Amino acid sequence: MPDLTARYEFASGLIKEAGELALDYFRRLGTLTIKQKGEQDMASEADLAVEMLIRDRLRSQFPEDAFLGEETGRTEFSEGQGVWVVDPIDGTQPFINGLAGWCVSMAFVLNGTLQMGLVYGPARVELFQGFRGQPGTLNGNPIHVGNASRLTDGILGVGYSPRVKPEEFLPIFSRLLNQGSMFYREGCGALALCYVAAGRLIGYVEPHINSWDCLGALAVVQAASGTINDFLADDGLWKGNRVIAGPPSLYPTLAGLF
């Protein structure tokens, strides 16, 4: 059995190092090389540099672990092997446009179970952490999901990407608006999910999201006593899935939007 505590402690320091590298790039946006990977899907040299830093550090410290990153893809993976799931800069669009709503995200999955997650927003100096069996934290202080039971009890985070057709997304959006919900979108799913964990948002829903965009934050939501859907079902680790997250009192309503 891998030493999960050692991995968690190592990742806690590594994500800050990676965040500082990303922040250095952020401070000199005008010099960056930016490419378009797809519709509304951008990447900069910062994304690759930060992911390589994380991947190389993890490989050096835990060579027995597999790796799945947004920019460099997956390493060879075998059943029973732990895998790190990393997004070097979640919210690349905000990042390249000089907005603060972006973060570095890391998660560790073992035997089909999400064991830990860390999300660091360097521009706002906020580190969210979740470790299975321990309380979720923000900058070392405990956090807890809110107690909303209705969509009108606060603001709901909503995610969307061109991978989902508008005709699939619009009925969901229509249902939440018809129930009087106010919605929030910043272009960074990981941060929005962490805001659920901290009680800032009443929940978060998205029809499809990749694992590297959300697993770190989903671990934080779980650790903050929130309820999430089984994201890893149906090969979600590799293919992505829908995401639903919120307090237990609101979760059935959120699931009913789909």
C-alpha positions in Angstrom: 0.0 0.0 0.0 1.5 3.4 -1.0 2.3 5.8 1.8 -0.6 8.3 1.2 0.5 10.6 4.0 4.0 11.0 2.5 2.4 11.7 -0.9 0.1 14.3 0.6 2.9 16.1 2.4 5.1 16.1 -0.6 2.2 17.4 -2.9 1.5 20.1 -0.4 4.9 21.6 -1.0 5.1 20.8 -4.7 1.9 22.5 -5.6 3.1 25.8 -4.0 6.3 25.5 -6.0 4.4 24.9 -9.2 2.1 27.8 -8.4 4.9 30.2 -7.9 6.3 29.2 -11.3 2.9 29.7 -12.9 2.6 33.1 -11.2 6.0 34.2 -12.6 4.7 33.5 -16.1 1.4 35.3 -15.2 3.3 38.4 -14.3 4.9 38.5 -17.8 2.0 37.5 -20.0 3.1 39.7 -22.9 6.1 37.5 -23.5 4.3 34.1 -23.6 3.8 31.9 -26.6 0.1 30.8 -26.7 -1.4 28.2 -29.0 -5.0 27.1 -29.7 -5.6 23.4 -29.1 -9.3 23.5 -30.0 -12.4 25.7 -29.8 -12.1 27.8 -26.6 -9.2 25.6 -25.6 -5.9 27.4 -25.3 -2.5 26.6 -23.8 0.6 28.7 -23.2 4.2 27.7 -22.6 3.4 28.2 -18.9 1.0 25.2 -18.9 3.7 22.8 -20.3 6.5 24.2 -18.0 4.4 23.9 -14.9 3.2 20.4 -15.8 6.8 19.2 -16.5 7.9 20.5 -13.1 5.2 18.6 -11.3 5.6 15.4 -13.4 9.4 15.4 -13.0 9.3 16.0 -9.2 6.7 13.3 -8.7 8.6 10.8 -10.9 11.7 11.5 -8.9 10.0 11.0 -5.5 7.5 8.3 -6.4 8.7 6.5 -9.5 6.1 3.7 -8.9 3.2 6.1 -9.5 1.5 6.7 -12.9 0.7 10.2 -14.2 -2.1 11.8 -16.1 -1.7 15.5 -17.1 -3.6 17.7 -19.4 -0.6 18.7 -21.4 1.6 15.6 -21.5 -1.1 12.9 -21.3 -0.9 9.6 -19.4 2.1 7.4 -18.6 1.8 3.6 -18.8 -0.8 2.5 -16.2 -1.5 -0.9 -14.6 -4.3 -2.1 -12.4 -3.7 -1.3 -8.8 -1.2 1.5 -9.5 -1.7 4.9 -8.0 -2.1 7.8 -10.5 -1.5 11.5 -10.1 -4.0 13.6 -12.0 -2.7 17.1 -12.8 -3.9 20.3 -14.4 -0.9 22.7 -14.4 -3.2 25.7 -15.1 -6.9 25.2 -14.8 -8.5 28.3 -16.2 -6.1 29.0 -19.0 -8.4 31.5 -20.7 -8.6 33.7 -17.5 -4.8 33.2 -17.1 -3.9 34.4 -20.6 -6.3 37.3 -20.3 -4.8 38.6 -17.0 -7.7 37.5 -14.8 -7.0 35.9 -11.4 -9.4 33.0 -11.7 -7.0 30.2 -12.4 -5.2 27.6 -10.4 -2.9 24.5 -10.2 -4.7 21.3 -9.5 -3.4 17.9 -8.3 -5.2 14.7 -7.2 -4.2 11.1 -6.4 -6.3 8.1 -7.2 -5.7 4.6 -6.0 -7.7 1.5 -6.8 -10.6 3.6 -8.2 -10.8 5.8 -5.1 -10.0 9.5 -4.9 -7.5 9.7 -2.1 -6.5 13.4 -2.0 -6.7 16.6 -3.9 -5.0 20.0 -3.7 -5.9 23.2 -5.6 -3.8 26.3 -5.4 -4.8 29.7 -6.7 -1.5 31.7 -6.6 -3.0 35.0 -7.8 -5.3 34.9 -4.7 -2.9 33.1 -2.4 -5.5 30.4 -1.6 -4.5 26.7 -1.1 -7.4 24.3 -0.8 -6.6 20.8 0.4 -8.6 17.6 0.9 -7.2 14.3 2.2 -9.5 11.2 2.6 -10.6 10.9 6.3 -9.5 14.4 7.2 -11.3 17.8 7.2 -10.9 20.0 4.1 -8.9 23.2 4.6 -8.2 26.6 3.0 -4.8 27.9 3.9 -4.7 25.4 6.8 -8.1 26.4 8.3 -11.0 24.0 8.2 -13.8 24.6 5.7 -17.3 23.2 5.3 -19.9 23.2 2.6 -22.9 25.4 3.2 -26.4 24.3 4.3 -28.4 25.3 1.2 -31.5 23.2 0.5 -33.0 25.2 -2.3 -31.5 26.7 -5.5 -32.6 30.1 -4.3 -30.4 29.8 -1.1 -27.3 31.2 -2.9 -25.3 31.2 -6.1 -24.8 28.1 -8.1 -21.6 27.4 -10.1 -22.2 26.2 -13.6 -19.6 25.0 -16.0 -19.8 24.5 -19.8 -17.4 23.6 -22.6 -17.8 23.1 -26.4 -17.5 19.3 -25.9 -21.2 19.5 -25.0 -23.7 20.5 -27.6 -25.7 23.6 -26.8 -29.0 21.6 -27.2 -27.7 19.3 -24.4 -26.7 22.1 -22.1 -29.6 24.6 -22.5 -32.3 22.4 -20.9 -30.2 22.1 -17.8 -29.6 25.8 -17.7 -33.3 26.5 -18.4 -34.3 24.2 -15.4 -32.1 26.0 -13.0 -33.2 29.5 -14.2 -36.9 28.5 -14.0 -36.3 27.5 -10.3 -35.0 31.0 -9.5 -31.3 30.1 -9.4 -28.5 32.6 -9.8 -25.5 31.3 -11.5 -21.7 31.9 -11.4 -19.0 31.1 -13.9 -15.4 32.1 -13.8 -13.8 29.8 -16.4 -12.1 27.6 -13.8 -14.0 24.5 -12.7 -11.5 23.5 -10.0 -11.8 26.9 -8.2 -15.6 27.0 -8.4 -15.7 23.5 -6.8 -13.4 24.7 -4.1 -15.8 27.6 -3.5 -18.5 25.0 -2.9 -16.3 23.4 -0.4 -15.7 26.7 1.4 -19.4 27.5 1.4 -19.1 30.4 -1.0 -21.2 28.7 -3.7 -24.2 26.4 -2.9 -23.1 23.9 -5.5 -21.6 23.2 -8.9 -22.8 21.4 -12.0 -21.3 20.7 -15.4 -22.4 18.3 -18.1 -18.9 17.1 -19.0 -15.5 17.9 -17.5 -12.1 16.2 -17.7 -10.7 14.5 -14.7 -7.7 16.8 -14.4 -10.0 19.8 -14.3 -12.0 18.6 -11.3 -10.6 15.7 -9.3 -8.3 17.8 -7.0 -11.3 20.0 -6.1 -13.7 17.1 -5.7 -11.4 15.7 -3.0 -11.7 19.0 -1.3 -15.5 19.0 -1.5 -15.6 15.5 -0.1 -13.3 16.5 2.8 -15.5 19.5 3.5 -18.5 17.2 4.0 -20.0 17.8 0.6 -21.7 15.3 -1.7 -20.4 14.5 -5.2 -21.4 12.2 -8.0 -19.4 9.1 -8.7 -17.1 10.9 -11.2 -14.8 8.0 -11.7 -17.7 5.7 -12.9 -17.9 4.8 -16.6 -14.2 5.4 -17.1 -14.4 9.0 -15.9 -10.7 9.1 -15.0 -9.7 8.8 -18.6 -12.7 10.0 -20.5 -14.2 12.6 -18.2 -17.8 12.7 -16.9 -20.5 15.0 -15.6 -19.9 16.6 -12.2 -22.4 17.4 -9.5 -21.3 18.8 -6.1 -22.9 20.4 -3.2 -24.1 20.1 0.4 -26.1 16.9 1.1 -29.2 18.9 1.7 -29.1 20.3 -1.9 -27.5 17.4 -3.8 -30.8 15.7 -4.9 -32.0 19.0 -6.4 -28.7 19.5 -8.3 -28.8 15.9 -9.6 -32.3 16.6 -10.8 -31.1 19.3 -13.2 -29.8 16.6 -15.5 
